Amino acid sequence: MLNGSLLSSMDTALQAAFASGWLVDGLIALVLLEAVVGVWWHRRSGGGLPTRQLLATLGAGLGLMLAWRATETGAPGLVLALALMGSGICHALDMAGRWSRRRDT
């Protein structure tokens, strides 16, 4: 079990990571890397998700992370609204693709 001092240090480190924004920036970078690798892999081998499905799925999460980043940086409300709208559109495209594939089978 973790002792109180270690938990306090971890809590302080996480608060600093959230406050500085580097945590969400790192997550955004990982999602972008995942998109590049996923598209490359699908084009190279035919494996993985089709490009449209992959980008819709990742775009929904990426939009939420961009909205999170916008709130952390004090960006204008329009930036937050656009990030959330983009996330919602990607989510709708993702769900529509899943439903149409389900009806085809």
Kinemage of the C-alpha trace (Angstrom):
@kinemage 1
@onewidth
@group {chain A} dominant
@subgroup {mainchain}
@vectorlist {calphas} color= white
{ca met a 1} P 0.000 0.000 0.000
{ca leu a 2} L 1.185 3.533 -0.717
{ca asn a 3} L 2.180 5.701 2.203
{ca gly a 4} L 0.814 9.200 2.744
{ca ser a 5} L 4.002 10.961 1.677
{ca leu a 6} L 4.123 9.141 -1.655
{ca leu a 7} L 0.439 9.798 -2.295
{ca ser a 8} L 0.921 13.463 -1.503
{ca ser a 9} L 3.868 13.659 -3.909
{ca met a 10} L 1.884 11.918 -6.636
{ca asp a 11} L -1.053 14.253 -6.053
{ca thr a 12} L 1.221 17.292 -6.291
{ca ala a 13} L 2.792 15.995 -9.497
{ca leu a 14} L -0.603 15.320 -11.086
{ca gln a 15} L -1.883 18.755 -10.114
{ca ala a 16} L 1.192 20.322 -11.709
{ca ala a 17} L 0.717 18.211 -14.856
{ca phe a 18} L -2.912 19.293 -15.167
{ca ala a 19} L -2.171 22.939 -14.375
{ca ser a 20} L 0.695 23.261 -16.854
{ca gly a 21} L -1.265 21.628 -19.665
{ca trp a 22} L 1.515 19.243 -20.632
{ca leu a 23} L -0.581 16.220 -19.701
{ca val a 24} L -3.359 16.996 -22.179
{ca asp a 25} L -0.781 18.110 -24.759
{ca gly a 26} L 0.908 14.729 -24.437
{ca leu a 27} L -2.410 12.917 -24.830
{ca ile a 28} L -3.251 14.972 -27.920
{ca ala a 29} L 0.154 14.123 -29.383
{ca leu a 30} L -0.412 10.416 -28.719
{ca val a 31} L -3.813 10.491 -30.428
{ca leu a 32} L -2.312 12.244 -33.461
{ca leu a 33} L 0.476 9.659 -33.565
{ca glu a 34} L -2.105 6.888 -33.315
{ca ala a 35} L -3.992 8.388 -36.265
{ca val a 36} L -0.862 8.621 -38.426
{ca val a 37} L 0.248 5.082 -37.595
{ca gly a 38} L -3.275 3.689 -38.013
{ca val a 39} L -3.765 5.268 -41.440
{ca trp a 40} L -0.284 4.195 -42.527
{ca trp a 41} L -0.861 0.635 -41.318
{ca his a 42} L -4.224 0.328 -43.043
{ca arg a 43} L -2.845 1.647 -46.332
{ca arg a 44} L 0.240 -0.568 -46.122
{ca ser a 45} L -1.333 -3.838 -45.070
{ca gly a 46} L -5.108 -3.469 -45.245
{ca gly a 47} L -5.182 -4.276 -41.531
{ca gly a 48} L -6.610 -2.224 -38.742
{ca leu a 49} L -9.592 0.060 -39.055
{ca pro a 50} L -10.537 1.692 -42.349
{ca thr a 51} L -9.275 5.279 -42.449
{ca arg a 52} L -12.713 6.915 -42.225
{ca gln a 53} L -13.690 4.814 -39.204
{ca leu a 54} L -10.371 5.390 -37.448
{ca leu a 55} L -10.439 9.154 -37.945
{ca ala a 56} L -14.058 9.465 -36.826
{ca thr a 57} L -13.362 7.456 -33.686
{ca leu a 58} L -10.177 9.308 -32.784
{ca gly a 59} L -11.639 12.675 -33.800
{ca ala a 60} L -14.375 12.413 -31.195
{ca gly a 61} L -11.867 11.949 -28.398
{ca leu a 62} L -9.474 14.486 -29.852
{ca gly a 63} L -12.217 17.119 -29.919
{ca leu a 64} L -12.891 16.529 -26.231
{ca met a 65} L -9.192 16.822 -25.427
{ca leu a 66} L -8.972 20.062 -27.418
{ca ala a 67} L -11.962 21.379 -25.479
{ca trp a 68} L -10.231 20.379 -22.245
{ca arg a 69} L -7.104 22.215 -23.392
{ca ala a 70} L -9.156 25.264 -24.346
{ca thr a 71} L -10.616 25.477 -20.848
{ca glu a 72} L -7.168 25.123 -19.272
{ca thr a 73} L -5.695 27.943 -21.329
{ca gly a 74} L -8.621 30.299 -20.963
{ca ala a 75} L -9.301 30.273 -24.704
{ca pro a 76} L -12.345 32.154 -25.987
{ca gly a 77} L -15.684 30.391 -25.708
{ca leu a 78} L -15.834 30.045 -29.495
{ca val a 79} L -12.748 27.801 -29.441
{ca leu a 80} L -14.365 25.597 -26.813
{ca ala a 81} L -17.624 25.479 -28.781
{ca leu a 82} L -15.823 24.552 -32.021
{ca ala a 83} L -13.859 21.788 -30.298
{ca leu a 84} L -17.030 20.338 -28.783
{ca met a 85} L -18.910 20.676 -32.069
{ca gly a 86} L -16.100 18.883 -33.912
{ca ser a 87} L -16.148 16.140 -31.314
{ca gly a 88} L -19.906 15.757 -31.668
{ca ile a 89} L -19.717 15.600 -35.462
{ca cys a 90} L -16.983 12.961 -35.331
{ca his a 91} L -18.991 10.993 -32.791
{ca ala a 92} L -22.097 11.135 -35.012
{ca leu a 93} L -20.058 9.968 -38.020
{ca asp a 94} L -18.554 7.167 -35.960
{ca met a 95} L -21.945 5.986 -34.729
{ca ala a 96} L -23.537 6.251 -38.194
{ca gly a 97} L -20.721 4.121 -39.596
{ca arg a 98} L -21.166 1.512 -36.888
{ca trp a 99} L -24.934 1.357 -37.400
{ca ser a 100} L -24.635 1.038 -41.172
{ca arg a 101} L -22.074 -1.780 -40.834
{ca arg a 102} L -24.333 -3.520 -38.346
{ca arg a 103} L -27.293 -3.423 -40.783
{ca asp a 104} L -25.099 -4.779 -43.590
{ca thr a 105} L -24.239 -7.938 -41.647
